[in-house]
Amino acid sequence: MSDNDTTITDFFNPHLGALDFKAVVRAVFDYMNDDPGKFYDIVVGCDSTSEERPAFPVAIVVLRVGHGGRFFFKKIRYPETRKFYNLHQRILQEILISCEFALSLRDGLKTMVDNSQSKLKYQCRYIHADIGEKGKTRDMIKEVISLIKSNGFEAKIKPDSFAASIVADRFA
């Protein structure tokens, strides 16, 4: 995502404060390296507000499975010239944002792990979508799951999509 396309804010983590994306990748690596015997599940999800010019909060959640976790979030706003006129457009943009960050995160972590002596056990395989069987988004499930799969990830939808429907939603 280029600065020309969006208004970029830093990611934020309650423990570490404001971080650029490279620092987020480093923080995720360091967090996993602090307890390398554990398994880590890294998920990405995005939500949006319902305005014509919505905010898109994206969340990266790192679970130390069975032992808590950390999250990082960032709010994206597009220029006033870029409008989203309906729910369908907003949901698809949420998924595209999630996939873009998940791909970059997965690649960045792989590089760091490959260049280190660490034998970390983790997966970055799920995108959480803020859609579900109930409500206005139920007709989009196949389309969203296909988009996520085409980017090399597996989809989780409500009620299992906490990164989008709880963490990102909290910062909408």
C-alpha positions in Angstrom: 0.0 0.0 0.0 1.6 3.3 -1.0 1.3 6.5 0.9 -0.4 8.1 -2.2 -3.3 5.7 -1.9 -4.1 6.0 1.8 -3.6 8.0 4.9 -1.2 5.8 6.8 -0.9 5.7 10.5 1.6 3.6 12.4 0.6 0.3 13.9 -0.1 0.5 17.6 0.6 -2.1 20.3 -0.4 -1.4 23.9 3.0 -2.7 25.2 5.2 -1.1 22.6 3.4 1.9 21.3 3.6 3.2 17.7 5.5 1.0 15.2 6.0 1.0 11.5 5.3 -2.3 9.7 9.0 -3.5 9.8 9.0 -2.9 13.5 5.8 -5.0 13.8 7.4 -7.9 12.0 10.4 -7.6 14.3 8.2 -7.4 17.4 6.3 -10.5 16.4 9.5 -12.4 15.8 10.9 -11.2 19.2 7.7 -12.2 20.9 7.9 -15.7 19.5 11.6 -15.9 20.2 11.0 -15.0 23.9 9.3 -18.5 24.3 10.4 -20.6 21.3 9.0 -23.8 22.7 5.4 -22.6 22.3 3.3 -22.7 19.1 2.1 -19.4 17.7 -0.9 -18.7 15.6 -0.8 -15.4 13.7 -4.0 -14.1 12.2 -5.0 -10.9 10.4 -8.4 -9.3 10.2 -10.0 -6.0 9.2 -13.2 -4.2 9.8 -14.7 -1.0 8.5 -17.0 1.8 9.6 -20.3 2.2 7.6 -19.6 5.7 6.2 -19.1 6.6 2.6 -15.5 7.3 3.5 -14.9 4.5 6.0 -12.0 3.8 8.3 -10.5 0.4 8.0 -8.9 -0.8 11.2 -6.7 -3.8 10.6 -5.5 -6.1 13.4 -2.6 -8.5 13.5 -3.1 -11.0 16.4 -0.3 -13.2 17.6 -1.5 -16.0 19.8 0.9 -18.0 22.0 -1.5 -20.9 21.9 -2.8 -21.6 25.4 -0.8 -18.7 26.9 -2.3 -15.4 25.7 -1.0 -13.2 22.9 -0.4 -9.8 21.5 -2.1 -7.6 18.9 -1.1 -4.8 16.7 -3.6 -2.5 14.9 -3.6 0.2 12.4 -6.4 2.4 11.1 -6.4 3.1 7.3 -8.3 5.9 5.7 -8.4 6.6 2.0 -8.4 10.1 0.4 -11.8 11.8 0.1 -11.8 11.0 -3.6 -12.0 7.3 -2.8 -15.5 6.3 -1.7 -17.1 3.0 -0.8 -20.8 3.2 -1.7 -22.0 -0.1 -0.4 -21.3 -2.9 2.1 -20.1 -5.2 -0.7 -17.3 -2.8 -1.6 -16.3 -2.3 2.0 -16.1 -6.0 2.8 -14.0 -6.7 -0.3 -11.6 -3.9 0.7 -11.4 -5.3 4.2 -10.3 -8.7 2.7 -7.8 -7.1 0.3 -6.2 -5.1 3.2 -6.0 -8.2 5.4 -4.5 -10.3 2.6 -1.9 -7.7 1.8 -0.7 -7.3 5.4 -0.8 -11.1 6.0 1.3 -11.8 2.9 3.8 -9.1 3.8 3.9 -10.4 7.4 4.3 -14.0 6.5 7.2 -13.2 4.0 8.9 -10.9 6.6 8.7 -13.5 9.3 9.9 -16.3 7.1 13.0 -14.2 6.2 13.7 -13.4 9.8 13.3 -17.0 10.9 15.4 -18.3 8.0 18.2 -15.9 8.9 18.2 -16.8 12.6 19.2 -19.8 14.7 15.6 -19.9 16.0 13.5 -23.0 15.5 10.1 -21.3 15.9 6.8 -23.1 15.6 4.2 -20.9 14.1 1.6 -20.5 11.4 0.3 -17.5 9.5 -2.5 -19.2 7.6 -5.8 -17.6 8.6 -7.6 -14.4 7.5 -10.5 -13.4 9.7 -13.4 -11.9 7.8 -16.1 -9.8 9.4 -18.9 -11.8 7.7 -21.2 -14.6 8.8 -24.2 -16.8 8.1 -26.5 -14.3 9.7 -27.0 -10.7 8.6 -26.3 -8.7 5.4 -23.0 -10.4 4.5 -24.3 -14.0 4.3 -24.5 -13.8 0.5 -20.8 -12.9 0.3 -19.4 -15.9 2.1 -18.4 -17.9 -1.0 -16.9 -14.8 -2.7 -14.9 -13.8 0.3 -13.6 -17.3 1.0 -12.5 -17.6 -2.6 -10.7 -14.3 -2.4 -8.9 -15.3 0.7 -8.0 -18.8 -0.7 -6.7 -17.2 -3.9 -4.2 -15.3 -1.7 -3.0 -18.5 -0.1 -4.8 -18.3 3.2 -7.8 -20.0 4.9 -10.8 -18.0 5.9 -12.5 -17.8 9.3 -15.9 -16.2 9.5 -18.2 -15.2 12.4 -18.3 -16.5 15.1 -14.7 -17.6 14.7 -13.3 -14.4 13.2 -12.2 -12.6 16.4 -9.3 -10.7 14.8 -11.8 -8.9 12.5 -15.1 -9.0 14.5 -13.7 -8.2 17.9 -10.1 -6.8 17.8 -10.4 -4.7 14.7 -14.0 -3.8 15.4 -12.9 -2.3 18.8 -10.8 0.3 17.0 -13.3 1.1 14.2 
